[in-house]
Amino acid sequence: MGWDHKYLYVEQKFISNKGLHAIGYIRCVFKSKNGIVTIEEMLEASGYEGYSPELPQEIIHWQAMLEAKKQSNQ
């Protein structure tokens, strides 16, 4: 779906012959033996030179909820 400064966002749909059952959103980071692989490193390795697609409202809302949770835990 896109990425921000740290995370890659992926949409996964669960579909059968009966239709769509669920949609899941995944926020991921990748690690190597040297630690977290940055978004810039992943883009360079893939040869992608474009921009991140605009993240959908669902992801923006999710990011805001996670940030609010982080702030309330301090």
CHARMM-style PDB file with segment names, atoms N, HN, CA, C and O in Angstrom:
ATOM      1  N   MET     1       0.813  -1.183   0.000  1.00  0.00      PROA
ATOM      2  CA  MET     1       0.000   0.000   0.000  1.00  0.00      PROA
ATOM      3  C   MET     1       0.860   1.251   0.000  1.00  0.00      PROA
ATOM      4  O   MET     1       0.496   2.266  -0.594  1.00  0.00      PROA
ATOM      5  N   GLY     2       2.005   1.174   0.671  1.00  0.00      PROA
ATOM      6  HN  GLY     2       2.301   0.350   1.154  1.00  0.00      PROA
ATOM      7  CA  GLY     2       2.895   2.314   0.755  1.00  0.00      PROA
ATOM      8  C   GLY     2       3.786   2.219   1.972  1.00  0.00      PROA
ATOM      9  O   GLY     2       3.869   1.170   2.612  1.00  0.00      PROA
ATOM     10  N   TRP     3       4.451   3.311   2.290  1.00  0.00      PROA
ATOM     11  HN  TRP     3       4.384   4.162   1.770  1.00  0.00      PROA
ATOM     12  CA  TRP     3       5.375   3.321   3.414  1.00  0.00      PROA
ATOM     13  C   TRP     3       5.484   4.730   3.973  1.00  0.00      PROA
ATOM     14  O   TRP     3       5.088   5.712   3.344  1.00  0.00      PROA
ATOM     15  N   ASP     4       6.042   4.792   5.186  1.00  0.00      PROA
ATOM     16  HN  ASP     4       6.363   3.995   5.696  1.00  0.00      PROA
ATOM     17  CA  ASP     4       6.378   6.078   5.787  1.00  0.00      PROA
ATOM     18  C   ASP     4       7.862   6.050   6.125  1.00  0.00      PROA
ATOM     19  O   ASP     4       8.614   5.295   5.509  1.00  0.00      PROA
ATOM     20  N   HSD     5       8.296   6.843   7.076  1.00  0.00      PROA
ATOM     21  HN  HSD     5       7.686   7.456   7.576  1.00  0.00      PROA
ATOM     22  CA  HSD     5       9.719   6.946   7.406  1.00  0.00      PROA
ATOM     23  C   HSD     5      10.311   5.644   7.946  1.00  0.00      PROA
ATOM     24  O   HSD     5      11.526   5.455   7.891  1.00  0.00      PROA
ATOM     25  N   LYS     6       9.471   4.742   8.469  1.00  0.00      PROA
ATOM     26  HN  LYS     6       8.484   4.896   8.514  1.00  0.00      PROA
ATOM     27  CA  LYS     6       9.990   3.534   9.103  1.00  0.00      PROA
ATOM     28  C   LYS     6       9.302   2.248   8.653  1.00  0.00      PROA
ATOM     29  O   LYS     6       9.948   1.206   8.547  1.00  0.00      PROA
ATOM     30  N   TYR     7       8.013   2.313   8.393  1.00  0.00      PROA
ATOM     31  HN  TYR     7       7.488   3.160   8.479  1.00  0.00      PROA
ATOM     32  CA  TYR     7       7.225   1.096   8.177  1.00  0.00      PROA
ATOM     33  C   TYR     7       6.724   0.958   6.747  1.00  0.00      PROA
ATOM     34  O   TYR     7       6.469   1.941   6.050  1.00  0.00      PROA
ATOM     35  N   LEU     8       6.595  -0.296   6.337  1.00  0.00      PROA
ATOM     36  HN  LEU     8       6.802  -1.094   6.903  1.00  0.00      PROA
ATOM     37  CA  LEU     8       5.961  -0.664   5.090  1.00  0.00      PROA
ATOM     38  C   LEU     8       4.557  -1.150   5.441  1.00  0.00      PROA
ATOM     39  O   LEU     8       4.395  -1.944   6.368  1.00  0.00      PROA
ATOM     40  N   TYR     9       3.546  -0.689   4.718  1.00  0.00      PROA
ATOM     41  HN  TYR     9       3.677  -0.044   3.964  1.00  0.00      PROA
ATOM     42  CA  TYR     9       2.158  -1.061   4.981  1.00  0.00      PROA
ATOM     43  C   TYR     9       1.653  -1.942   3.852  1.00  0.00      PROA
ATOM     44  O   TYR     9       1.771  -1.603   2.675  1.00  0.00      PROA
ATOM     45  N   VAL    10       1.080  -3.092   4.240  1.00  0.00      PROA
ATOM     46  HN  VAL    10       0.984  -3.367   5.197  1.00  0.00      PROA
ATOM     47  CA  VAL    10       0.619  -4.091   3.285  1.00  0.00      PROA
ATOM     48  C   VAL    10      -0.852  -4.393   3.570  1.00  0.00      PROA
ATOM     49  O   VAL    10      -1.267  -4.479   4.726  1.00  0.00      PROA
ATOM     50  N   GLU    11      -1.628  -4.550   2.507  1.00  0.00      PROA
ATOM     51  HN  GLU    11      -1.291  -4.480   1.568  1.00  0.00      PROA
ATOM     52  CA  GLU    11      -3.024  -4.965   2.643  1.00  0.00      PROA
ATOM     53  C   GLU    11      -3.118  -6.415   2.218  1.00  0.00      PROA
ATOM     54  O   GLU    11      -2.561  -6.802   1.190  1.00  0.00      PROA
ATOM     55  N   GLN    12      -3.825  -7.228   3.008  1.00  0.00      PROA
ATOM     56  HN  GLN    12      -4.278  -6.914   3.842  1.00  0.00      PROA
ATOM     57  CA  GLN    12      -4.035  -8.627   2.662  1.00  0.00      PROA
ATOM     58  C   GLN    12      -5.523  -8.898   2.658  1.00  0.00      PROA
ATOM     59  O   GLN    12      -6.211  -8.635   3.644  1.00  0.00      PROA
ATOM     60  N   LYS    13      -6.023  -9.426   1.546  1.00  0.00      PROA
ATOM     61  HN  LYS    13      -5.464  -9.640   0.745  1.00  0.00      PROA
ATOM     62  CA  LYS    13      -7.439  -9.748   1.421  1.00  0.00      PROA
ATOM     63  C   LYS    13      -7.619 -11.259   1.458  1.00  0.00      PROA
ATOM     64  O   LYS    13      -6.847 -12.007   0.858  1.00  0.00      PROA
ATOM     65  N   PHE    14      -8.644 -11.689   2.167  1.00  0.00      PROA
ATOM     66  HN  PHE    14      -9.272 -11.082   2.654  1.00  0.00      PROA
ATOM     67  CA  PHE    14      -8.981 -13.105   2.268  1.00  0.00      PROA
ATOM     68  C   PHE    14     -10.244 -13.335   1.433  1.00  0.00      PROA
ATOM     69  O   PHE    14     -11.338 -12.906   1.800  1.00  0.00      PROA
ATOM     70  N   ILE    15     -10.066 -14.019   0.308  1.00  0.00      PROA
ATOM     71  HN  ILE    15      -9.178 -14.367   0.009  1.00  0.00      PROA
ATOM     72  CA  ILE    15     -11.136 -14.194  -0.667  1.00  0.00      PROA
ATOM     73  C   ILE    15     -11.289 -15.679  -0.985  1.00  0.00      PROA
ATOM     74  O   ILE    15     -10.306 -16.408  -1.116  1.00  0.00      PROA
ATOM     75  N   SER    16     -12.538 -16.106  -1.105  1.00  0.00      PROA
ATOM     76  HN  SER    16     -13.336 -15.514  -0.999  1.00  0.00      PROA
ATOM     77  CA  SER    16     -12.820 -17.475  -1.541  1.00  0.00      PROA
ATOM     78  C   SER    16     -13.832 -17.406  -2.682  1.00  0.00      PROA
ATOM     79  O   SER    16     -14.160 -16.322  -3.163  1.00  0.00      PROA
ATOM     80  N   ASN    17     -14.311 -18.540  -3.101  1.00  0.00      PROA
ATOM     81  HN  ASN    17     -14.044 -19.421  -2.710  1.00  0.00      PROA
ATOM     82  CA  ASN    17     -15.335 -18.567  -4.142  1.00  0.00      PROA
ATOM     83  C   ASN    17     -16.607 -17.849  -3.702  1.00  0.00      PROA
ATOM     84  O   ASN    17     -17.403 -17.422  -4.539  1.00  0.00      PROA
ATOM     85  N   LYS    18     -16.798 -17.716  -2.393  1.00  0.00      PROA
ATOM     86  HN  LYS    18     -16.152 -18.063  -1.714  1.00  0.00      PROA
ATOM     87  CA  LYS    18     -17.987 -17.053  -1.861  1.00  0.00      PROA
ATOM     88  C   LYS    18     -17.810 -15.549  -1.750  1.00  0.00      PROA
ATOM     89  O   LYS    18     -18.764 -14.846  -1.416  1.00  0.00      PROA
ATOM     90  N   GLY    19     -16.623 -15.039  -2.019  1.00  0.00      PROA
ATOM     91  HN  GLY    19     -15.849 -15.610  -2.291  1.00  0.00      PROA
ATOM     92  CA  GLY    19     -16.381 -13.607  -1.981  1.00  0.00      PROA
ATOM     93  C   GLY    19     -15.344 -13.202  -0.954  1.00  0.00      PROA
ATOM     94  O   GLY    19     -14.572 -14.021  -0.457  1.00  0.00      PROA
ATOM     95  N   LEU    20     -15.351 -11.913  -0.651  1.00  0.00      PROA
ATOM     96  HN  LEU    20     -15.978 -11.247  -1.056  1.00  0.00      PROA
ATOM     97  CA  LEU    20     -14.400 -11.334   0.297  1.00  0.00      PROA
ATOM     98  C   LEU    20     -14.812 -11.660   1.726  1.00  0.00      PROA
ATOM     99  O   LEU    20     -15.960 -11.435   2.106  1.00  0.00      PROA
ATOM    100  N   HSD    21     -13.884 -12.189   2.520  1.00  0.00      PROA
ATOM    101  HN  HSD    21     -12.951 -12.372   2.211  1.00  0.00      PROA
ATOM    102  CA  HSD    21     -14.164 -12.551   3.913  1.00  0.00      PROA
ATOM    103  C   HSD    21     -13.571 -11.555   4.899  1.00  0.00      PROA
ATOM    104  O   HSD    21     -14.174 -11.270   5.933  1.00  0.00      PROA
ATOM    105  N   ALA    22     -12.403 -11.029   4.588  1.00  0.00      PROA
ATOM    106  HN  ALA    22     -11.913 -11.261   3.748  1.00  0.00      PROA
ATOM    107  CA  ALA    22     -11.748 -10.102   5.515  1.00  0.00      PROA
ATOM    108  C   ALA    22     -10.636  -9.357   4.790  1.00  0.00      PROA
ATOM    109  O   ALA    22     -10.102  -9.806   3.776  1.00  0.00      PROA
ATOM    110  N   ILE    23     -10.313  -8.201   5.353  1.00  0.00      PROA
ATOM    111  HN  ILE    23     -10.746  -7.836   6.177  1.00  0.00      PROA
ATOM    112  CA  ILE    23      -9.162  -7.429   4.888  1.00  0.00      PROA
ATOM    113  C   ILE    23      -8.292  -7.165   6.103  1.00  0.00      PROA
ATOM    114  O   ILE    23      -8.777  -6.703   7.136  1.00  0.00      PROA
ATOM    115  N   GLY    24      -7.011  -7.459   5.978  1.00  0.00      PROA
ATOM    116  HN  GLY    24      -6.617  -7.834   5.139  1.00  0.00      PROA
ATOM    117  CA  GLY    24      -6.068  -7.217   7.068  1.00  0.00      PROA
ATOM    118  C   GLY    24      -4.998  -6.239   6.623  1.00  0.00      PROA
ATOM    119  O   GLY    24      -4.556  -6.254   5.474  1.00  0.00      PROA
ATOM    120  N   TYR    25      -4.593  -5.394   7.550  1.00  0.00      PROA
ATOM    121  HN  TYR    25      -4.952  -5.382   8.483  1.00  0.00      PROA
ATOM    122  CA  TYR    25      -3.508  -4.450   7.288  1.00  0.00      PROA
ATOM    123  C   TYR    25      -2.309  -4.842   8.133  1.00  0.00      PROA
ATOM    124  O   TYR    25      -2.443  -5.164   9.314  1.00  0.00      PROA
ATOM    125  N   ILE    26      -1.146  -4.812   7.521  1.00  0.00      PROA
ATOM    126  HN  ILE    26      -1.037  -4.551   6.561  1.00  0.00      PROA
ATOM    127  CA  ILE    26       0.082  -5.221   8.190  1.00  0.00      PROA
ATOM    128  C   ILE    26       1.069  -4.055   8.137  1.00  0.00      PROA
ATOM    129  O   ILE    26       1.274  -3.444   7.088  1.00  0.00      PROA
ATOM    130  N   ARG    27       1.673  -3.761   9.282  1.00  0.00      PROA
ATOM    131  HN  ARG    27       1.506  -4.257  10.134  1.00  0.00      PROA
ATOM    132  CA  ARG    27       2.730  -2.756   9.359  1.00  0.00      PROA
ATOM    133  C   ARG    27       4.007  -3.525   9.641  1.00  0.00      PROA
ATOM    134  O   ARG    27       4.096  -4.223  10.651  1.00  0.00      PROA
ATOM    135  N   CYS    28       4.993  -3.412   8.772  1.00  0.00      PROA
ATOM    136  HN  CYS    28       4.921  -2.845   7.951  1.00  0.00      PROA
ATOM    137  CA  CYS    28       6.186  -4.236   8.947  1.00  0.00      PROA
ATOM    138  C   CYS    28       7.488  -3.458   8.832  1.00  0.00      PROA
ATOM    139  O   CYS    28       7.581  -2.424   8.170  1.00  0.00      PROA
ATOM    140  N   VAL    29       8.465  -3.996   9.496  1.00  0.00      PROA
ATOM    141  HN  VAL    29       8.389  -4.836  10.034  1.00  0.00      PROA
ATOM    142  CA  VAL    29       9.854  -3.595   9.329  1.00  0.00      PROA
ATOM    143  C   VAL    29      10.613  -4.866   8.984  1.00  0.00      PROA
ATOM    144  O   VAL    29      10.194  -5.968   9.337  1.00  0.00      PROA
ATOM    145  N   PHE    30      11.708  -4.707   8.308  1.00  0.00      PROA
ATOM    146  HN  PHE    30      12.048  -3.811   8.021  1.00  0.00      PROA
ATOM    147  CA  PHE    30      12.543  -5.848   7.960  1.00  0.00      PROA
ATOM    148  C   PHE    30      13.851  -5.724   8.713  1.00  0.00      PROA
ATOM    149  O   PHE    30      14.381  -4.629   8.902  1.00  0.00      PROA
ATOM    150  N   LYS    31      14.362  -6.869   9.138  1.00  0.00      PROA
ATOM    151  HN  LYS    31      13.932  -7.759   8.984  1.00  0.00      PROA
ATOM    152  CA  LYS    31      15.609  -6.886   9.890  1.00  0.00      PROA
ATOM    153  C   LYS    31      16.643  -7.734   9.179  1.00  0.00      PROA
ATOM    154  O   LYS    31      16.320  -8.705   8.495  1.00  0.00      PROA
ATOM    155  N   SER    32      17.879  -7.347   9.354  1.00  0.00      PROA
ATOM    156  HN  SER    32      18.142  -6.558   9.910  1.00  0.00      PROA
ATOM    157  CA  SER    32      19.012  -8.133   8.885  1.00  0.00      PROA
ATOM    158  C   SER    32      19.884  -8.430  10.105  1.00  0.00      PROA
ATOM    159  O   SER    32      19.530  -8.059  11.225  1.00  0.00      PROA
ATOM    160  N   LYS    33      20.994  -9.081   9.899  1.00  0.00      PROA
ATOM    161  HN  LYS    33      21.282  -9.383   8.989  1.00  0.00      PROA
ATOM    162  CA  LYS    33      21.889  -9.343  11.023  1.00  0.00      PROA
ATOM    163  C   LYS    33      22.463  -8.049  11.597  1.00  0.00      PROA
ATOM    164  O   LYS    33      22.990  -8.037  12.709  1.00  0.00      PROA
ATOM    165  N   ASN    34      22.356  -6.949  10.824  1.00  0.00      PROA
ATOM    166  HN  ASN    34      21.928  -6.959   9.920  1.00  0.00      PROA
ATOM    167  CA  ASN    34      22.863  -5.649  11.276  1.00  0.00      PROA
ATOM    168  C   ASN    34      21.783  -4.768  11.899  1.00  0.00      PROA
ATOM    169  O   ASN    34      22.058  -3.628  12.275  1.00  0.00      PROA
ATOM    170  N   GLY    35      20.564  -5.281  12.011  1.00  0.00      PROA
ATOM    171  HN  GLY    35      20.341  -6.207  11.706  1.00  0.00      PROA
ATOM    172  CA  GLY    35      19.476  -4.502  12.590  1.00  0.00      PROA
ATOM    173  C   GLY    35      18.382  -4.221  11.577  1.00  0.00      PROA
ATOM    174  O   GLY    35      18.250  -4.924  10.575  1.00  0.00      PROA
ATOM    175  N   ILE    36      17.597  -3.184  11.848  1.00  0.00      PROA
ATOM    176  HN  ILE    36      17.704  -2.613  12.662  1.00  0.00      PROA
ATOM    177  CA  ILE    36      16.474  -2.848  10.979  1.00  0.00      PROA
ATOM    178  C   ILE    36      16.973  -2.342   9.628  1.00  0.00      PROA
ATOM    179  O   ILE    36      17.882  -1.515   9.553  1.00  0.00      PROA
ATOM    180  N   VAL    37      16.363  -2.854   8.572  1.00  0.00      PROA
ATOM    181  HN  VAL    37      15.624  -3.526   8.633  1.00  0.00      PROA
ATOM    182  CA  VAL    37      16.659  -2.404   7.212  1.00  0.00      PROA
ATOM    183  C   VAL    37      15.776  -1.175   6.960  1.00  0.00      PROA
ATOM    184  O   VAL    37      14.554  -1.254   7.081  1.00  0.00      PROA
ATOM    185  N   THR    38      16.381  -0.066   6.618  1.00  0.00      PROA
ATOM    186  HN  THR    38      17.375  -0.001   6.519  1.00  0.00      PROA
ATOM    187  CA  THR    38      15.611   1.157   6.417  1.00  0.00      PROA
ATOM    188  C   THR    38      14.797   1.077   5.126  1.00  0.00      PROA
ATOM    189  O   THR    38      15.096   0.299   4.220  1.00  0.00      PROA
ATOM    190  N   ILE    39      13.771   1.901   5.080  1.00  0.00      PROA
ATOM    191  HN  ILE    39      13.529   2.533   5.815  1.00  0.00      PROA
ATOM    192  CA  ILE    39      12.962   1.988   3.860  1.00  0.00      PROA
ATOM    193  C   ILE    39      13.846   2.366   2.675  1.00  0.00      PROA
ATOM    194  O   ILE    39      13.709   1.806   1.587  1.00  0.00      PROA
ATOM    195  N   GLU    40      14.751   3.317   2.890  1.00  0.00      PROA
ATOM    196  HN  GLU    40      14.862   3.772   3.774  1.00  0.00      PROA
ATOM    197  CA  GLU    40      15.651   3.747   1.814  1.00  0.00      PROA
ATOM    198  C   GLU    40      16.501   2.586   1.296  1.00  0.00      PROA
ATOM    199  O   GLU    40      16.708   2.463   0.089  1.00  0.00      PROA
ATOM    200  N   GLU    41      16.993   1.737   2.196  1.00  0.00      PROA
ATOM    201  HN  GLU    41      16.825   1.837   3.176  1.00  0.00      PROA
ATOM    202  CA  GLU    41      17.791   0.578   1.785  1.00  0.00      PROA
ATOM    203  C   GLU    41      16.946  -0.404   0.975  1.00  0.00      PROA
ATOM    204  O   GLU    41      17.413  -0.958  -0.020  1.00  0.00      PROA
ATOM    205  N   MET    42      15.696  -0.617   1.406  1.00  0.00      PROA
ATOM    206  HN  MET    42      15.317  -0.167   2.214  1.00  0.00      PROA
ATOM    207  CA  MET    42      14.816  -1.530   0.673  1.00  0.00      PROA
ATOM    208  C   MET    42      14.510  -1.001  -0.720  1.00  0.00      PROA
ATOM    209  O   MET    42      14.510  -1.754  -1.695  1.00  0.00      PROA
ATOM    210  N   LEU    43      14.245   0.312  -0.808  1.00  0.00      PROA
ATOM    211  HN  LEU    43      14.244   0.924  -0.017  1.00  0.00      PROA
ATOM    212  CA  LEU    43      13.937   0.899  -2.106  1.00  0.00      PROA
ATOM    213  C   LEU    43      15.145   0.822  -3.039  1.00  0.00      PROA
ATOM    214  O   LEU    43      15.004   0.528  -4.226  1.00  0.00      PROA
ATOM    215  N   GLU    44      16.322   1.086  -2.495  1.00  0.00      PROA
ATOM    216  HN  GLU    44      16.436   1.325  -1.531  1.00  0.00      PROA
ATOM    217  CA  GLU    44      17.533   1.009  -3.307  1.00  0.00      PROA
ATOM    218  C   GLU    44      17.766  -0.414  -3.798  1.00  0.00      PROA
ATOM    219  O   GLU    44      18.090  -0.625  -4.966  1.00  0.00      PROA
ATOM    220  N   ALA    45      17.602  -1.391  -2.907  1.00  0.00      PROA
ATOM    221  HN  ALA    45      17.338  -1.220  -1.957  1.00  0.00      PROA
ATOM    222  CA  ALA    45      17.820  -2.793  -3.281  1.00  0.00      PROA
ATOM    223  C   ALA    45      16.819  -3.252  -4.342  1.00  0.00      PROA
ATOM    224  O   ALA    45      17.144  -4.080  -5.193  1.00  0.00      PROA
ATOM    225  N   SER    46      15.603  -2.709  -4.285  1.00  0.00      PROA
ATOM    226  HN  SER    46      15.339  -2.036  -3.593  1.00  0.00      PROA
ATOM    227  CA  SER    46      14.583  -3.117  -5.252  1.00  0.00      PROA
ATOM    228  C   SER    46      14.688  -2.366  -6.569  1.00  0.00      PROA
ATOM    229  O   SER    46      14.083  -2.763  -7.565  1.00  0.00      PROA
ATOM    230  N   GLY    47      15.458  -1.276  -6.575  1.00  0.00      PROA
ATOM    231  HN  GLY    47      15.949  -0.953  -5.766  1.00  0.00      PROA
ATOM    232  CA  GLY    47      15.574  -0.472  -7.785  1.00  0.00      PROA
ATOM    233  C   GLY    47      14.420   0.499  -7.978  1.00  0.00      PROA
ATOM    234  O   GLY    47      14.318   1.141  -9.023  1.00  0.00      PROA
ATOM    235  N   TYR    48      13.546   0.614  -6.978  1.00  0.00      PROA
ATOM    236  HN  TYR    48      13.628   0.093  -6.129  1.00  0.00      PROA
ATOM    237  CA  TYR    48      12.396   1.520  -7.079  1.00  0.00      PROA
ATOM    238  C   TYR    48      12.853   2.949  -6.857  1.00  0.00      PROA
ATOM    239  O   TYR    48      13.559   3.237  -5.890  1.00  0.00      PROA
ATOM    240  N   GLU    49      12.455   3.845  -7.749  1.00  0.00      PROA
ATOM    241  HN  GLU    49      11.882   3.611  -8.534  1.00  0.00      PROA
ATOM    242  CA  GLU    49      12.883   5.235  -7.658  1.00  0.00      PROA
ATOM    243  C   GLU    49      11.712   6.202  -7.510  1.00  0.00      PROA
ATOM    244  O   GLU    49      11.909   7.417  -7.542  1.00  0.00      PROA
ATOM    245  N   GLY    50      10.510   5.685  -7.349  1.00  0.00      PROA
ATOM    246  HN  GLY    50      10.350   4.698  -7.323  1.00  0.00      PROA
ATOM    247  CA  GLY    50       9.335   6.539  -7.242  1.00  0.00      PROA
ATOM    248  C   GLY    50       9.039   6.926  -5.807  1.00  0.00      PROA
ATOM    249  O   GLY    50       9.834   6.696  -4.896  1.00  0.00      PROA
ATOM    250  N   TYR    51       7.888   7.512  -5.640  1.00  0.00      PROA
ATOM    251  HN  TYR    51       7.242   7.698  -6.380  1.00  0.00      PROA
ATOM    252  CA  TYR    51       7.427   7.933  -4.326  1.00  0.00      PROA
ATOM    253  C   TYR    51       6.483   6.898  -3.747  1.00  0.00      PROA
ATOM    254  O   TYR    51       5.967   6.042  -4.465  1.00  0.00      PROA
ATOM    255  N   SER    52       6.258   6.982  -2.440  1.00  0.00      PROA
ATOM    256  HN  SER    52       6.677   7.678  -1.856  1.00  0.00      PROA
ATOM    257  CA  SER    52       5.269   6.131  -1.802  1.00  0.00      PROA
ATOM    258  C   SER    52       3.887   6.565  -2.264  1.00  0.00      PROA
ATOM    259  O   SER    52       3.602   7.760  -2.325  1.00  0.00      PROA
ATOM    260  N   PRO    53       3.026   5.606  -2.589  1.00  0.00      PROA
ATOM    261  CA  PRO    53       1.644   5.983  -2.876  1.00  0.00      PROA
ATOM    262  C   PRO    53       1.032   6.659  -1.643  1.00  0.00      PROA
ATOM    263  O   PRO    53       1.451   6.394  -0.516  1.00  0.00      PROA
ATOM    264  N   GLU    54       0.061   7.517  -1.856  1.00  0.00      PROA
ATOM    265  HN  GLU    54      -0.279   7.733  -2.772  1.00  0.00      PROA
ATOM    266  CA  GLU    54      -0.615   8.151  -0.734  1.00  0.00      PROA
ATOM    267  C   GLU    54      -1.297   7.072   0.097  1.00  0.00      PROA
ATOM    268  O   GLU    54      -2.054   6.253  -0.424  1.00  0.00      PROA
ATOM    269  N   LEU    55      -1.016   7.085   1.397  1.00  0.00      PROA
ATOM    270  HN  LEU    55      -0.401   7.750   1.820  1.00  0.00      PROA
ATOM    271  CA  LEU    55      -1.605   6.071   2.267  1.00  0.00      PROA
ATOM    272  C   LEU    55      -3.092   6.345   2.442  1.00  0.00      PROA
ATOM    273  O   LEU    55      -3.496   7.500   2.584  1.00  0.00      PROA
ATOM    274  N   PRO    56      -3.919   5.284   2.433  1.00  0.00      PROA
ATOM    275  CA  PRO    56      -5.353   5.476   2.597  1.00  0.00      PROA
ATOM    276  C   PRO    56      -5.717   5.941   4.012  1.00  0.00      PROA
ATOM    277  O   PRO    56      -4.931   5.795   4.948  1.00  0.00      PROA
ATOM    278  N   GLN    57      -6.901   6.492   4.143  1.00  0.00      PROA
ATOM    279  HN  GLN    57      -7.539   6.610   3.383  1.00  0.00      PROA
ATOM    280  CA  GLN    57      -7.364   7.021   5.425  1.00  0.00      PROA
ATOM    281  C   GLN    57      -7.320   5.986   6.541  1.00  0.00      PROA
ATOM    282  O   GLN    57      -7.048   6.337   7.689  1.00  0.00      PROA
ATOM    283  N   GLU    58      -7.580   4.722   6.230  1.00  0.00      PROA
ATOM    284  HN  GLU    58      -7.801   4.438   5.298  1.00  0.00      PROA
ATOM    285  CA  GLU    58      -7.538   3.674   7.259  1.00  0.00      PROA
ATOM    286  C   GLU    58      -6.153   3.603   7.904  1.00  0.00      PROA
ATOM    287  O   GLU    58      -6.032   3.451   9.120  1.00  0.00      PROA
ATOM    288  N   ILE    59      -5.126   3.712   7.088  1.00  0.00      PROA
ATOM    289  HN  ILE    59      -5.224   3.835   6.100  1.00  0.00      PROA
ATOM    290  CA  ILE    59      -3.752   3.634   7.597  1.00  0.00      PROA
ATOM    291  C   ILE    59      -3.398   4.905   8.366  1.00  0.00      PROA
ATOM    292  O   ILE    59      -2.756   4.834   9.414  1.00  0.00      PROA
ATOM    293  N   ILE    60      -3.807   6.051   7.862  1.00  0.00      PROA
ATOM    294  HN  ILE    60      -4.329   6.108   7.011  1.00  0.00      PROA
ATOM    295  CA  ILE    60      -3.542   7.310   8.561  1.00  0.00      PROA
ATOM    296  C   ILE    60      -4.216   7.305   9.929  1.00  0.00      PROA
ATOM    297  O   ILE    60      -3.631   7.753  10.916  1.00  0.00      PROA
ATOM    298  N   HSD    61      -5.436   6.802   9.987  1.00  0.00      PROA
ATOM    299  HN  HSD    61      -5.911   6.439   9.185  1.00  0.00      PROA
ATOM    300  CA  HSD    61      -6.153   6.688  11.265  1.00  0.00      PROA
ATOM    301  C   HSD    61      -5.415   5.733  12.203  1.00  0.00      PROA
ATOM    302  O   HSD    61      -5.265   6.020  13.390  1.00  0.00      PROA
ATOM    303  N   TRP    62      -4.961   4.610  11.677  1.00  0.00      PROA
ATOM    304  HN  TRP    62      -5.083   4.377  10.712  1.00  0.00      PROA
ATOM    305  CA  TRP    62      -4.224   3.626  12.465  1.00  0.00      PROA
ATOM    306  C   TRP    62      -2.946   4.250  13.027  1.00  0.00      PROA
ATOM    307  O   TRP    62      -2.628   4.066  14.202  1.00  0.00      PROA
ATOM    308  N   GLN    63      -2.215   4.986  12.191  1.00  0.00      PROA
ATOM    309  HN  GLN    63      -2.472   5.136  11.236  1.00  0.00      PROA
ATOM    310  CA  GLN    63      -0.997   5.657  12.657  1.00  0.00      PROA
ATOM    311  C   GLN    63      -1.316   6.618  13.810  1.00  0.00      PROA
ATOM    312  O   GLN    63      -0.586   6.670  14.800  1.00  0.00      PROA
ATOM    313  N   ALA    64      -2.396   7.368  13.675  1.00  0.00      PROA
ATOM    314  HN  ALA    64      -2.989   7.325  12.871  1.00  0.00      PROA
ATOM    315  CA  ALA    64      -2.788   8.328  14.726  1.00  0.00      PROA
ATOM    316  C   ALA    64      -3.142   7.604  16.017  1.00  0.00      PROA
ATOM    317  O   ALA    64      -2.772   8.057  17.100  1.00  0.00      PROA
ATOM    318  N   MET    65      -3.850   6.490  15.917  1.00  0.00      PROA
ATOM    319  HN  MET    65      -4.151   6.122  15.037  1.00  0.00      PROA
ATOM    320  CA  MET    65      -4.194   5.721  17.122  1.00  0.00      PROA
ATOM    321  C   MET    65      -2.940   5.179  17.804  1.00  0.00      PROA
ATOM    322  O   MET    65      -2.836   5.217  19.030  1.00  0.00      PROA
ATOM    323  N   LEU    66      -1.997   4.680  17.026  1.00  0.00      PROA
ATOM    324  HN  LEU    66      -2.081   4.650  16.030  1.00  0.00      PROA
ATOM    325  CA  LEU    66      -0.762   4.152  17.603  1.00  0.00      PROA
ATOM    326  C   LEU    66       0.047   5.255  18.280  1.00  0.00      PROA
ATOM    327  O   LEU    66       0.634   5.037  19.340  1.00  0.00      PROA
ATOM    328  N   GLU    67       0.078   6.442  17.667  1.00  0.00      PROA
ATOM    329  HN  GLU    67      -0.399   6.619  16.806  1.00  0.00      PROA
ATOM    330  CA  GLU    67       0.803   7.565  18.261  1.00  0.00      PROA
ATOM    331  C   GLU    67       0.137   8.018  19.551  1.00  0.00      PROA
ATOM    332  O   GLU    67       0.824   8.340  20.521  1.00  0.00      PROA
ATOM    333  N   ALA    68      -1.194   8.047  19.576  1.00  0.00      PROA
ATOM    334  HN  ALA    68      -1.752   7.785  18.788  1.00  0.00      PROA
ATOM    335  CA  ALA    68      -1.918   8.420  20.800  1.00  0.00      PROA
ATOM    336  C   ALA    68      -1.644   7.404  21.903  1.00  0.00      PROA
ATOM    337  O   ALA    68      -1.457   7.786  23.058  1.00  0.00      PROA
ATOM    338  N   LYS    69      -1.618   6.134  21.569  1.00  0.00      PROA
ATOM    339  HN  LYS    69      -1.769   5.823  20.631  1.00  0.00      PROA
ATOM    340  CA  LYS    69      -1.316   5.086  22.543  1.00  0.00      PROA
ATOM    341  C   LYS    69       0.083   5.261  23.095  1.00  0.00      PROA
ATOM    342  O   LYS    69       0.305   5.147  24.301  1.00  0.00      PROA
ATOM    343  N   LYS    70       1.030   5.539  22.205  1.00  0.00      PROA
ATOM    344  HN  LYS    70       0.850   5.632  21.226  1.00  0.00      PROA
ATOM    345  CA  LYS    70       2.423   5.758  22.617  1.00  0.00      PROA
ATOM    346  C   LYS    70       2.515   6.939  23.577  1.00  0.00      PROA
ATOM    347  O   LYS    70       3.207   6.857  24.592  1.00  0.00      PROA
ATOM    348  N   GLN    71       1.830   8.027  23.270  1.00  0.00      PROA
ATOM    349  HN  GLN    71       1.268   8.093  22.446  1.00  0.00      PROA
ATOM    350  CA  GLN    71       1.859   9.209  24.120  1.00  0.00      PROA
ATOM    351  C   GLN    71       1.220   8.945  25.488  1.00  0.00      PROA
ATOM    352  O   GLN    71       1.695   9.455  26.502  1.00  0.00      PROA
ATOM    353  N   SER    72       0.156   8.159  25.518  1.00  0.00      PROA
ATOM    354  HN  SER    72      -0.230   7.745  24.694  1.00  0.00      PROA
ATOM    355  CA  SER    72      -0.515   7.893  26.796  1.00  0.00      PROA
ATOM    356  C   SER    72       0.279   6.948  27.687  1.00  0.00      PROA
ATOM    357  O   SER    72       0.037   6.885  28.893  1.00  0.00      PROA
ATOM    358  N   ASN    73       1.219   6.219  27.112  1.00  0.00      PROA
ATOM    359  HN  ASN    73       1.415   6.270  26.132  1.00  0.00      PROA
ATOM    360  CA  ASN    73       2.038   5.282  27.886  1.00  0.00      PROA
ATOM    361  C   ASN    73       3.297   5.925  28.453  1.00  0.00      PROA
ATOM    362  O   ASN    73       4.068   5.261  29.147  1.00  0.00      PROA
ATOM    363  N   GLN    74       3.516   7.199  28.172  1.00  0.00      PROA
ATOM    364  HN  GLN    74       2.889   7.738  27.609  1.00  0.00      PROA
ATOM    365  CA  GLN    74       4.743   7.846  28.655  1.00  0.00      PROA
ATOM    366  C   GLN    74       4.565   8.363  30.059  1.00  0.00      PROA
ATOM    367  OT1 GLN    74       5.494   8.937  30.628  1.00  0.00      PROA
TER     368      GLN     74
END
